[in-house]
Every structure is written in structure tokens, then in C-alpha cells.
Amino acid sequence: MPNRDPRIFTIPASAPFLPVLIRALLDGRLVPGFPEPGSDPLRLAGATLYLPTRRACRLARDVFLDALGTQAAILPRIVPIGDVDEDELGFAEAAGAALGEAVLDLPRALGGLERRLLLAQLIGRWAQSPAARSAGGTPLIAGTPAAALALADDLAHLIDDMTTRQIKWEQLDGLVPENVDQYWQKTLAFLTFIRGHWANILNEHDAIEPAARRDLLIAAERKRLESTTGPVIAAGSTGSMPTTAELLATIAHLPHGAVVLPGLDTDLDENAWKLIGGRHDPSRRDHLDPASGHPQFAMHGLLRRLNIGRDAVTVLAEPEPHGRERFCSEALRPAAATDHWQDQLADPALDRHIATAVNSLAVVETANAEEEALAIAVALRYSLAPAS
């Protein structure tokens, strides 16, 4: 990885992300010297832009044309990071020979219906075993194909999440102490049974998990980027997956690389910001676990991986005047720092921010998720076509 200070930017949550991103790219604020001035139709073609999803990539193409004021243009290579299928297609599409051979050497991904049925068969075998019954002989799960398929879906999600977070099966061994309820012991026994057979099934089918194959493809792309000379921009990803965080770190250190974070909290005070990462000293009485549920947790970890603070991040646009960034920042302040709310609320400037932020805010209480979705749909419809 080139030894250069990482180039990191952020766009406030209230600013339109893609228009601001593409305008900054075209103005040369992301990568120095790119694009070169002039009317060369190929001036953007040498760049690569990573976005989180396929939908974001489609929108980016339209925003590029709007910003360029034309109906057709040769655009940068726009690749989605977060989509498994599109990762493979996008990475292989522009890969050199070495990367192409590496992709061809990867085992196939065991996914879709085949994976679901194999997991269901394995669950069915466990359901017939004595371990799947209570002390009185009552089955712990229904021994029907529907129940096995439903459990297979949940198990597949667990496997994907463990693979994505790089959690090994062995780490589950000490998860359930012996003094907890028998139900949890049965759950651990079930996962131990799956662990003992699933790896053999993958080997028999000469396949790997879809998430594992995606991670290998991202890792291969990261290696390719280390020797690239064209501009590379990754935008909209928080680096919540370890492999994605490594990719972002590589791009940030490239001579012509840049990473644009979505809505980094620049309002939260530094002491509270540090609490998001926790205090990593179990020997001290004030040891604090990381606030893994905080929406800024992934970006906090990414900045720590890059060894930079928020003061090294360039803000590409001003937030909207309604002031909701600071309001949300205070509302989501880590629990260990909420004792500062009294001091914060004594600040007249924050009081004005809050008053402006909630001025046009409405609260709808719903009985269930369906009513909530309906309320959101009505609000979106009204915003697009307000009643006369």
C-alpha cells in the first residue's frame, strides 16, 4: 500500500449525496488533477467509482449526465461494492490477467435453492436425533419440511453474518456457560452439529459460502488496486464489513484515491466520540464495551483503522439550514456521555438548532409495521405530488 496520508471526505446527511459527490469529482476536489480540463470525451473513463448498491450506480449515471449537461457521455467505471453478484461481475470485468486467473481458480459459491435444501436436509437429520428432544422426549422443533426450510433460511443468514464478520465456528464454543438455561445449551448443541457436518458438505460439492467468495473477490480487487494508476473513489460505504473496510483503507492511501463517507458526525464532542469505540482495558473499573449499535460505529472503526481523527476529514458541502445533524448527534449521544446533555441544553445555539430541526417534523404513531409503511408511502406520495 502506498505510504500516503489517507484522503477522506464526508457529505452531510442533509445534503443530496450523489449530486454533491459527482459535482466534487468533476470540480477536481476529490482527486488532484482529475479530471483534466478540456473537452476530451475520454477524460472521465480512466476513473473507478465504487458505490454501495446497484441502485446507487444506476442513479449515479443519471446524475453524471445531468451534471455534464448532456444526454450521452463516456463515464467512469461505476461498480457496486455491496452486491454479491455485481461484485463478481464488476471486479472480473476490469481485471487484469492475474486477477482473472485468481477469479477462475475460486470455488463456486453454494447459494440459492441448492444451499437451502442441503441445510434443510442437515436440519432434518438433527431433528431425528435424540439431541433434538427435551428430557421428556418432546421434539424441540416440528419435524416437517416447512419447518426445516424455515430454519434453513435462518441458519443461512447466521452463516452469512458469521462469514462477513470473520467469526469462526470455534468462537461459539464458549458462548453459552453451563449454568444457563438448557434451551441455550440445546441451541449450542445444534450449532455444533451443523458445524461438524456443513464443512464436509461444502467440500463434497467443491464450493464455498457466497459471502466467503464475495470477500475473496473484494480482496483480489484490493490487490489489483494497489498497482493501479487511475483515479479510484469509494463513496457511500461505511466499511461495516472487515473486507470492505480493508478495501476502503487501500483506496484512501492510493496516490489517486479518495473515500467519501456518508454523514460522518462532526458535531459530537471528542470525548463522546471516543466512547463509541469503548474503553479497551478490562482491568480498569471504567472499562466500557464499544457502542456497536451506534450508527457511527462503523465509520469510527474505519477512521481508527486509518489512524486519523475527524479533523482530517474534509466536508464537501454545507448541511441544510434545518440543523438536524446536530439534533440527531445529540439524540444519539452514547449512553455513557448523556450526563452532558444538561450542559449542551444550556447552550442557546443548540436550543435554536433543535427548534429549527423539529419545526417541520411530524410524529405518526402506528399500531404495527403495516400502518407504519402505509404512513411512509402516503408521506412520500404527498411530497412528490402535493394536494392542491
N, C-alpha and C positions, 0 to 999 in steps of 0.2 A: 504494500500500500504506500503511495507517495507520502512523504513526510511534509505535510502542509496543514496549516490550521483549517479546520472544517469550515465550510461555507454554509451557514444555516440561516434560513429566513422563516418568517411566520406571517400569516394573514389573519387578522382578527375575525372572530366568529361571525360578527355582524356584517362583514364585507363580503361581496359576491366572490367566492373563491376562484373559480375558473377565469372570469374576466380579469381579475386583478393579477392572477398568475401569468396569464398569457400576455397581458399588457406589459408586465415587468420583464418577461422574457424578450419580447420584441423591442423594448426600450434599452436592452442591454444591461439591466440591473441585476440579473441573476448570474450570468457568466461574462466576465470581462472580455470585450472584443467580439462577442457574439450577440446577434448576427452582425455580419459586416454590413456597413452602409452600402446602399446601392439598390439596383433593381434586378439583381441576379435571381432568377426563379429558383435556383438550387440552394440559396443561402441558408434555408432552414432544414434542408434534407439531411445534413450531417448530424443533427442532434437526436437524442433519445429522450423521451418524456415518459416517466413511469407514473401511473395513476392507480388508485385503489381498485377500481372496478371497470368492467366493460362499458357500463352505462356512462361513467365519467369520461372514458375515452371517446365515446360517440359524441358526447356534449362538447368535449374539447375541440373536436374537429370543426364543429359548427361555430364555436366561439372564435377559433382561429380565423375562419373566413370572415366573420363579422369584423374582427379587429383589423384584418388586412383590407377590408372593403372590396372583396372580390368574391366571385362565385366558384372559383377553382384555384387551387394553389398546390404546390408540392410541399407537404407538411413534414414535420419531424416524425420519426418512428415513435408511435404512441402505443405503449404496452401496459396492460393491466397487471399489477402485482398480485392482487388478492384473489384472482380467479384461477382455479387449478388448471382447467383445460386451456384457458387463454395463456397462462404462464408458459405451458409447454409449447404451444403454437408460436407464441411471440418470441420466446427465447431461442427456439430451434430455427426460426425464420431468418434471423440475422446472425446466427452463429457461424464462426469460422469452422475450418475442418476439424480442429482439435475438439471443440465443443460439440460439433455434430457427431463425432465418433463417440464421445462420452455419453451423449443422449441415447444413441443407438445401443450402447452397452448396458443401459439401465434395464433392470427387470420391469415387466409391465406392472401397472397398478391394478390391484384386485379391487374393483369397485362395482357399484351399481347392484343389480339384481343378484349376480353371482356371489358377491360378498355377503349380501343379506341372507341368502339361502344357506350358505355354508355356516354362518354364525347361528342361524336358526336350527340347523341340524346339530350343531355342537351344544346348543342350549337344550335341545330335546334329549340328548344323551345325559346331560346333567340332571334334567328333571326326572329321569327314570332311576337315578341313583339314590341310595339311602341318604346321602348328604343333603338332598333336596326335600327332606321331610323333617317335620318337627319331632320332638321327643315322643309324642303320641301317635306318630305315623301319618299326620296330616300333611298333604303336599303343600309346599311353600308357594308354588306358582301353578296356575292352571296348565295342564298338560295338553293344550290344544295348539294346532298350527298357528292360529291367530295370535295367541299369547306369546308363542316362541318368536314370531315375526316382529311383534311389537317390542319385545325385549331385545331382539337383534338390532333394531333401529337405535335403541338407547345405548346398547353396548358399542355399536359402531361410532356413535357420537363421542362416547368416552374414549375409545381408542384414538380417534382423530385428535381429540383435545390433548391426550397424553403425548401423542406423537408431535403435535405442533409445539407443545410446551417443553418438549425434550425430557419428559418424565419416563423413567424406566419402570417396568413392571415390578422390579425388586424393591422399589421405594414404597410400594404398598404394604410390604410385609409388616412394618412397624406402625402402620397407620391406626390399627384398632387394638388397644390394650386388652388383655384378657379379662379385665374386670368390668367391661362394658356389657351391654345387653347382648343376649345370644343372637338376636336378629343381625347385629353388625358382624358378629363372628361368622354367621352363615353367608353374609354378603362377601366377606373377605374370602371365605372358602370357595364361593362361586367364582370369584375373580382369579383365585389361584388355579382352579380347574381350567378356566379359559386360557390362562397364561401357559399352562403346561401343554396345551394341545394346539393353540392357534399358530404358534411359530412353526410347528411341523406342517400344518395345513398350508401356510404360505410357502414353505419350502417345496412341498409336493407340487404346488401349482406354479412354481418358479415365478413368484410375484411378490410385491411389497405393498405396503399400505399407500393409498393415494396421497395422504399428507406427507409421507416419507419421500415419495417420488417428487412431489412438488418442491420439498425442501432441497432435494438433491439438484433439481433443475435450477433453483434460485442460487444455490451455492456455485454451480457451474457458471451461471451468468455473472456472478460476482467475480469469479476468477477471470472471466473474459474482460470485464470492465477494467480490471487493474492494468491492462495493457492497451486500453483504448485511448484514442487521441481526440475523439469528437466530444462535444458538449453532452453531458448527461445530467438530467434533472429528475429528481424524485419528489413528488408533491402529493399531499393529502394523506399520506400514511403516517401513523404514529409509532411504528416499529413495535407493535404489541407482540408479534411473533419473533422468537430469537433469530431465525434465519432472515427475516425481513429487516430486523434491527442491524444485523451484520451487513446486509446489502446497503442499507442507508448509510452506515458508517463508511463503507467503501466509497460510495458516491460522494459523500461530503468531503472526503480527503482527496478526491481526484483533482488534478490541476484545472480541469474544465467542468467540475461537478458542482452541484448545488442541491440542497434538500430544503423543501418548503413545508413547514409544519402547519397543520390546521388549528388555529385558535389556541396557541400557547398562552397560558395565563401569565401576563406580565404585570398584573395588578397586585397579586398576592405578595405579602411581605416575605422577605428571605427566610426568616425563622420558620414561618408556617410552611413555606415551600419545601424546606429540608425535611419537615415532618412527614411529607408524602412518602419519602423513601425510608422512613423509620430510623430508629437508632439501633445499630447493629452491635450491641455489646450486652449479651445475656448476663454477664457478671455484675452489671450495674442495676440498681433499683429502678432507674428511669429508662430501662430498655423498652423500646416501642417497636411493634411489628409494622412493616410497611403498610400504607393505606392502599392496598391492591384494588379496592373498589372505587378509588377516586378517578374521575375522568382524565386527570392529567398524569396518572401514574405511569403510563407507557412513555409519554414524552419526557417525564422526569428521568426515567431509566435510560432513555436514549441520550439525553444530554450528559448524564453521568458516564455513560459508555464513551462518549466523545470527549469527556473531561473538560467540558465548558459550562459556563453559567448562562443564565438567561440574558445577561448583559451583552453576551457575544452574539445574540440572535437579532437579526435586522428585521424590523417590522416594515412590511411592504405597503401598507395602506393605513389610513386613519380609521378607527372604528366609527360606527354610526353615532350620531349625537344622542341617541336614547340612553346610552350609558349602561346597557345591560351586561357588558363584560365585567365591570367591577361589581355590579349587583350579584351576578352569578358566582363570581370569585368568592365573595364574602359568604354567600349562601352555602357554598360547597367547601368552605374552610375546613381543614382537617379537625376532627373532634378534639384532638389534644391541644388545639390552639383557639378553640372557641371562647376561652376566657378573655380574649382580646376584643370580643365583639363590643363590649361596653366602651372601650377606648375608641374603636372605629366609629361607633354610632355617635360619639361626641363630636366628630368632625363634621362641620356644616357642609363641606363639599360632598361627603358621602351621602348626607341626608338629601341633598339636591339630586345627586345621581339616582338614588333609589326612587325619589318622587317622579323623576323623568322616566325611569325604566318601567315603572308599573302604571304609568299614565294611561297607556292604551292596552293594558293587559287584561284579559278576561279569564275567569276561572269557571270551568264547567265540571260539575260533579256528576259522575255516571254510575250506574248500578253494576255494569260489567264491561268487559273488553269490547263487546259488540257495540254498545252505546258509545264508548269512547271512540272507536273507529268511525262510527257514523258522524259524531260531532266534528272530528277532524276533517272528514270528507266534505261536510257542509261548509266548514270554515274555508277550506281550500277552494271549493266551488264559488263561494261568495267573493273571495279575493280575486279570482280570475274574471268573474262576471258579476259585479255588484248590482244589487237591485236598484232600479231607477226610483 
